[in-house]
Structures are given as structure tokens and as C-alpha cells.
Amino acid sequence: MTIRSALRALFIATLATPAGLGCSGSHGGKSADAGCSASGASCATTGCCQSPSDMCLASGTDKICENAIPPECDLPSSSNLPGVSIQFPNAPCTFSLAQAAGGIQIAYQVVVAQNLAGVHPTPGDAGHCQTPDASGLIVGFSFDGNGQKYCRCDTGLCAAATTFTTAPAVGSYDTTIAWDGRNWSGPSDTGNPEGAAFPVGTYQLTLTAAGTWDNPDAGSAGRSYTVTGTRTIVLTN
């Protein structure tokens, strides 16, 4: 049995126990249990959580009240460019605030299952500075949620918009995103500093590649395409 399956089983069994157990266990009872810890707070001393959906789980050298059923890391993705997808390897999607502050790496892959030609990737940043990577696409990203945002949406003002033409070849193209857990929209051309750190919470990482494609089979030129990949990112104390 996997850890996730065990947590699910324990979560369901706990909900089935009679009410009134208060703080006697590692799981929360009722929200009125003032002696138990709130979601996201340390429960090393209390040993229990207020929310019935939380458990007192180990987090570094501490124990934190966290949702007993972890969110799935990978969220729905989409693509209308034939054979092309953005995928994430099987890796953790939960990090402590300290880990994020020290710098984390999020790996992803652009997978091309069939050779293409006549692909025109479009820069997604404000200054049109982005260029195609080894996959032949331009992939932008953004961390969002709870009023927080990190992206490289503005890296400065580059030359006039350029029309790129690429021919993505079959293969898997590995890339990583470096992030320090802070708000930012990019350096712009003014040295824009990073903002405050993201607080504890659940966020979404969205990767997007867009542009047009000259589809030879359909005899059409300039057909728009969008390829997305999404992943849950959880920050804990």
C-alpha cells in the first residue's frame, strides 16, 4: 500500500469514528476544539488539528496540520498541436517555505511524438524577448494562486516582434524552472526587484506554448495552437 493510499484509508476511517473524541488523536475533531492546531500551524505540542480534513504530519523537524489527502501533483493539460505535449516527471510537488527560499527546481518535458514543420512559436512576454528552445517551441510559465504570482512576463523591451519558423523533431526535451518562492513579474528593463515570499498554501504552475502552425494535411496556414501543462505546487511551513 502506498503512503497516499494509507492516508486515504486513515482519513476515511477517522471520519467514521464517533464524534466527541476532541484532541485525543493526531487527526482533527471539530473546529471548536480550541486546544487543537489550525490548518498550516504546528501541532507538535497539541498533537491534533482543528479541521476534520487535516492530520498532524511531519514537516522537517516540526509537525504541521495539513490536508490528509494530498492534492494530485499533475493537473489537466491540453494541446491542439499534433503529437506535442508538456509533461512533468514523477517528482514531489510539496516544498517547505525554507526549501523554496533556498531555491527549488521544477522539471518538465516537452514531448514531440511526430515530426512537424511550419511551426511559428509566439513569444509570451511583454517585450517579445523569448526565443524558441531546443523543442522548437517557446514555453512560458507562471506560478499563481491566493493573490500571488511569479513569472518572467517582462524581461525588458527587445527588437520588434520576430516571426519564428521551426520544425519540432520527435524527442523528449528536458528543462527545469528555477524558483525561490517569491512574487515577481520579471526584471523588465529597470531592474525590477522581486517581491514578498509566497505564504503557505496551494498554488498552480502553468506552462504555456502558443503560436501558429501551417498544417499541410489540412491545406491551412496560420492555424493557432496552444499547448499547456499544469501542476500543483504546495508550500508548507
ZIJO-V109384 format. One record per pair of residues at least 6 apart in sequence whose C-alpha atoms are under 7 Angstrom apart, sorted by sequence separation. I is the first residue (numbers start at 0). J is the second residue. D is the distance in whole Angstrom. If there is no record, write none. Layout:
<<I,J,D> <I,J,D>>
This chain:
<<22,28,6> <36,42,6> <42,48,7> <48,54,6> <56,62,5> <57,63,6> <78,84,6> <122,128,7> <131,137,5> <142,148,5> <143,149,7> <185,191,7> <186,192,7> <213,219,6> <214,220,6> <21,28,5> <48,55,6> <55,62,6> <56,63,5> <122,129,5> <130,137,6> <141,148,7> <142,149,5> <213,220,4> <20,28,7> <21,29,7> <47,55,6> <55,63,5> <56,64,6> <122,130,7> <129,137,7> <141,149,6> <142,150,7> <212,220,7> <213,221,5> <36,45,7> <46,55,7> <55,64,5> <56,65,7> <141,150,5> <212,221,5> <213,222,6> <35,45,6> <54,64,5> <55,65,7> <140,150,6> <183,193,5> <211,221,5> <212,222,5> <21,32,6> <34,45,7> <36,47,6> <37,48,6> <53,64,6> <54,65,6> <120,131,7> <182,193,6> <183,194,6> <211,222,5> <212,223,6> <35,47,5> <36,48,5> <37,49,5> <38,50,7> <53,65,5> <54,66,6> <181,193,7> <182,194,5> <211,223,4> <212,224,7> <22,35,6> <35,48,5> <36,49,6> <37,50,7> <42,55,6> <53,66,4> <54,67,5> <181,194,6> <182,195,6> <210,223,6> <211,224,6> <35,49,5> <52,66,6> <53,67,5> <181,195,6> <182,196,6> <210,224,6> <38,53,7> <52,67,6> <122,137,6> <181,196,4> <182,197,7> <209,224,6> <210,225,7> <48,64,6> <120,136,6> <121,137,7> <123,139,6> <180,196,6> <181,197,5> <209,225,4> <32,49,6> <120,137,6> <180,197,6> <208,225,6> <209,226,6> <43,61,6> <88,106,7> <207,225,7> <208,226,5> <30,49,5> <43,62,5> <87,106,6> <88,107,6> <207,226,6> <208,227,6> <27,47,5> <28,48,7> <29,49,6> <30,50,6> <41,61,7> <42,62,5> <72,92,6> <87,107,4> <207,227,5> <25,46,5> <26,47,5> <27,48,4> <28,49,6> <29,50,6> <41,62,6> <42,63,5> <86,107,6> <87,108,6> <206,227,5> <207,228,7> <24,46,7> <25,47,5> <26,48,6> <27,49,5> <28,50,7> <29,51,6> <41,63,4> <42,64,6> <86,108,5> <205,227,7> <206,228,5> <24,47,6> <27,50,5> <28,51,5> <40,63,6> <41,64,6> <85,108,6> <86,109,6> <205,228,6> <206,229,6> <27,51,5> <39,63,6> <40,64,6> <85,109,5> <205,229,5> <22,47,5> <26,51,7> <39,64,5> <84,109,6> <85,110,6> <109,134,7> <204,229,6> <205,230,7> <27,53,6> <38,64,5> <39,65,6> <84,110,5> <128,154,7> <203,229,7> <204,230,5> <26,53,6> <27,54,6> <37,64,7> <38,65,6> <83,110,6> <84,111,7> <125,152,6> <126,153,6> <203,230,6> <204,231,6> <26,54,5> <36,64,7> <83,111,5> <124,152,5> <125,153,5> <126,154,7> <203,231,5> <204,232,7> <25,54,6> <26,55,6> <82,111,6> <83,112,6> <124,153,6> <126,155,6> <128,157,5> <202,231,6> <203,232,6> <25,55,5> <82,112,5> <126,156,4> <127,157,6> <135,165,5> <201,231,7> <202,232,5> <82,113,6> <126,157,5> <135,166,6> <153,184,6> <154,185,5> <155,186,7> <201,232,6> <202,233,6> <135,167,5> <149,181,7> <152,184,5> <153,185,5> <154,186,5> <155,187,4> <156,188,7> <201,233,4> <127,160,6> <134,167,6> <149,182,5> <150,183,6> <151,184,5> <152,185,6> <153,186,6> <154,187,4> <155,188,4> <200,233,6> <201,234,6> <148,182,5> <149,183,5> <150,184,5> <151,185,4> <153,187,5> <154,188,7> <200,234,5> <147,182,6> <148,183,7> <149,184,6> <150,185,6> <199,234,5> <200,235,7> <199,235,5> <199,236,6> <134,172,6> <133,172,7> <119,162,7> <120,163,6> <119,163,5> <119,164,5> <118,164,5> <119,165,6> <117,164,6> <118,165,5> <117,165,6> <118,166,6> <116,165,6> <117,166,6> <116,166,4> <147,197,6> <115,166,5> <116,167,7> <115,167,5> <114,167,6> <115,168,6> <114,168,5> <113,168,7> <114,169,5> <111,167,7> <113,169,5> <10,67,6> <111,168,7> <112,169,5> <111,169,5> <112,170,7> <144,202,5> <111,170,5> <143,202,6> <144,203,6> <110,170,6> <111,171,6> <142,202,7> <143,203,5> <6,67,6> <7,68,6> <110,171,4> <142,203,6> <143,204,7> <6,68,6> <109,171,6> <110,172,6> <142,204,4> <108,171,6> <109,172,5> <141,204,6> <142,205,7> <108,172,5> <109,173,7> <140,204,7> <141,205,5> <108,173,5> <140,205,6> <141,206,7> <107,173,6> <108,174,6> <140,206,4> <107,174,6> <139,206,6> <140,207,6> <106,174,6> <107,175,6> <138,206,6> <139,207,5> <106,175,4> <138,207,5> <139,208,6> <105,175,5> <106,176,6> <138,208,5> <104,175,6> <105,176,5> <137,208,6> <104,176,6> <105,177,7> <136,208,6> <104,177,5> <103,177,6> <104,178,7> <102,177,7> <103,178,6> <102,178,6> <103,179,6> <102,179,4> <101,179,6> <100,179,5> <99,179,5> <100,180,6> <99,180,5> <121,209,6> <120,209,6> <121,210,5> <120,210,4> <119,210,6> <120,211,6> <119,211,5> <118,211,6> <119,212,6> <118,212,4> <117,212,6> <118,213,6> <117,213,5> <96,234,6> <92,231,6> <93,232,6> <94,233,6> <95,234,5> <96,235,6> <92,232,5> <93,233,5> <94,234,5> <95,235,5> <96,236,6> <85,226,7> <92,233,6> <93,234,6> <94,235,6> <95,236,5> <84,226,6> <85,227,6> <86,228,6> <85,228,5> <80,224,6> <79,224,6> <80,225,7> <79,225,6> <80,226,7> <78,225,6> <79,226,7> <78,226,4> <77,226,6> <78,227,6> <77,227,5> <76,227,5> <77,228,7> <76,228,5> <76,229,6> <75,229,6> <74,229,5> <73,229,6> <74,230,5> <73,230,5> <74,231,7> <72,230,5> <73,231,6> <72,231,5> <39,235,7> <39,236,7>>
